[in-house]
Amino acid sequence: MKNVKLYIAVLGCIMFSLFSCKKEVGFAEAEGSLKLSIGVSDKVNVVSRSLASEEQEVLEQNCKIRIYDGETLIQKYQGVENVPSEIALVNGNYSVRVTAGDSVAASFEQRFFEGKKDFTITKGQVSTVEVDCGIANTVVAITWDESLKEAFEGDCQVTVTSATGELVYSSANADAKGYFSLPEDNPKLTCKFSAKTLGGEPYEKSTELSDLKSATLYNLNYSYTAVGQDPTGGAALQIKVDETPLAEEEHVITIRQRPVITCKDSEESSYDLEQPIYLEVGAQKDFYLQIATSSSLSSLIIQNERFTEWGFIANQFDMLKLDGKDEELKTFGISVSDSKTSLNGDVWTLLFAKELIAKMTANEGSVSTTIEAIDANGKSRKVIWNIVASNATVVTNEIIPYEVWTSKATLHGTVTGTLASTPKFRYRVKNTADWTTVDADLAENLFSKEITGLTPGTTYEYQAMDGEQASSVTYEFTTETAFQPDNASFEYTQTLKVSTLLGQKDCLFFYKEGTEMWWDTGNTGSATAGKSITSQDTSIKKSGDYSVKLASTSIMGTFAAGNLFSGKFIGTEDTTKGILGWGRPCTSRPTALKVWVRYTPGIVDFGGHLEEGSTDNGIIYVAVGEWQSDDSQYGAEWPVVVRTKGPSLFDPHDSGTIGYGEYIFTENYGAETETSMKEIIIPLDYESYGGYNRKPKSIIIVAAASRYGDYYEGSSSSKMWLDDMELIYE
């Protein structure tokens, strides 16, 4: 078999610097730095096609880059254009994971790419990391030996089936390659050969392949040998499996990033070009702007409305088309101090001399210079370099979004001169008169302060101060809202008609008529049998008229767990297998989920994870995150898609999870009397999931009377009651 090798070539196509510093501080405290290069290729020679330009563009837009500190996700980006040129990190050991493409169950076209690399940030050193990404699928190809024609007529087929997907191969399309994403706990494929013998009789033979590996090609060679007796009339069907790791290929396709523009001064201090640079009036300091491209630089346009005022012949010019004005421009104060050209792209360094900077800061105020770089592939980037001249000793820094919670926020400022006293902040509700002033914590030339007691969903403004002198820069932020689930006491329901295999049936839904659904249950599935596995109960409740009762049961011989979740029951597949969409919009970060519970477990009569005859378990869990489902059918609509066929379930350790908490019930809870309930508080863990430096987009809340109901396992007599659910905030 032809050897197949697959990798993602590192051509410096995505390149940015990660500066080591204390977590949640600025670049001025950097202790080390990392240069990261990432490329993506489909380097598998046996694949008869390469990525089309449209596919490459999609990969560029949707590839995911994640940086981990141990198991904790600390940075995440989607699309090469969204990767910043600088990322703050503390000294230590990290890993980076890059994924691109679609992780579908089975496809002849859609492929999934993945690359991982460990790296270390060390004080005062630059670490270069190259990430090789390759096809992460289990790839299956079939060789149809000519000897098959001696025993079979016409088209032969092989149906390759995994726990979650299926592909049908045909000898009429001999070059087809299939890409499978196999469940980690079930890495098997069943291969069923189908054909007609020369006598016209149908023939089938199945083979199971187990312990299959990702990033590996399995070439199945089907042939015929005329020995022994067999239904083919004295023929034996032979299958040979050739396994080849996809790690050594040749054909390279690269995802290319837009040009990256960074800024440093003569003292090697880095600056964020998305923020103003504050300098003293009359400052004299050299500045270097570096432009890195993934293909040759074709245009570099510099524009400032005051260049002619300061002595140059034009306010706008292209550094690659100066028409002999290089020396004149150098005398003015702009020159190319260094340039490097390679197959991987260009790196230019522009010097803005201190004499020109002195003119730009001659008077208090701001001066803006626009820099636009365009490469040979048409990729471009434009930045506005804004220099603010001021004799103020402190300047207000923009707040970091993930440092704003419902009732607290961390303010930041920078020392730009000699302090007269301890730096402070003052803040107030926007459009009000009274300020609150607090002392800040100073660390070298940066200072910060966490302020508390804020009102949720409120906009504040703040300024840095040196004594009684306030910075001229004012920033604002809005605290997170104290978001709460709809219908959290489960007082409202309505009965609607749903389509089932047995026609239209009544189904109980947990939302008020005229409002949008927030909660759903498995009632849509159980409606076929005329049952509601989740219902209201008037006899057991904490307040109001009702609680919600989750009752596991058996329906037509199939186990069904009483359940409740934030999302929607989308439908079924294979008659009884549910498809659920999970996640409702939420950008707040609660610290815990509080709910009144009563739980009475039954004895397991549908065994599996729990033995038959043992006590059932119930579960409640809550998660906030920024999930992006890979489900090809419903992933665009729902953050998480659960399919009980397979099954394909929610994983709390998915990289999209920001905070998670759960409680597993192993015995009676809150059942001291016939109608009693008991309060439980489930804390959300943010530290283990990187939630302190990320903001969520969705929330998932799930309760089940049988913990393993997704596997159709548990006790048909387990019951759970819930009432007065509430999210708690700090």
Buried (B, 14 or more C-beta within 10 A) or exposed (E): EEEBBBBBBBBBBBBBBBBBBBEBBBBBBBBBBBBBBBBBBBBBBBBEEBBEEEBBEBBBBBBBBBBBBEEBBBBBBBBBEEBBBBBBBBBEEBBBBBBBBBBBBBBEEBBBBBBBBEBBBBEEEEBEBBBBBBBBBBBBBBBBBEBBBBBBEEEBBBBBBBBBBBBBBEBEEEEBBBBBBBBEEEBBBBBBBBBBBBEEEEBEBEBEBEEBEBBBBBBBBBBBBEEEEBBBEEBBBBBEEBEBBBBBBEBBBBBBBBBBBBBBBEEEBBBBBEBBBBBBEEBBBBBBBBBBBBBEBBBBBBBBEEBEEBEBEEBEBBBEEEEEBEEEBEEBBBBBBEEEEEEBBBBBBBBBBBEBBBBBBBEEEBBBBBBBBBBBBEBBBBBEBBBBBBEBBBBBBBBBEBBBBBBBBBBBBBBBBEBEEEBBBBBBBBEEEEBEEBEBEBEEBBBBBEBEEBEBEBEBBBBBBBEEBBBBBBBEBBBBBBBEBBBBBBBBBBEEEBEBEEEEBEBBBBBBEEEEBBBBBBBBBBBBBEBBBBBBBEEBBBEEEBBBBBBBBBBEEBBBBBBBBBBBBBBBBEEBBBBBBBBBEBBBBBBBBBBBBBBBBBBBBBBEEBEEEBBBBBBBBBBBBBBBBBBBBBBEEBBBBBBBBBBBEBEBEBBBBBBBBBBEBEEEBBBEEEEEBBEBEBBBBBEBBBBBBBBBBBBBBBBBBBBBBBBBBBBBBBBBBBBBBBBBBE
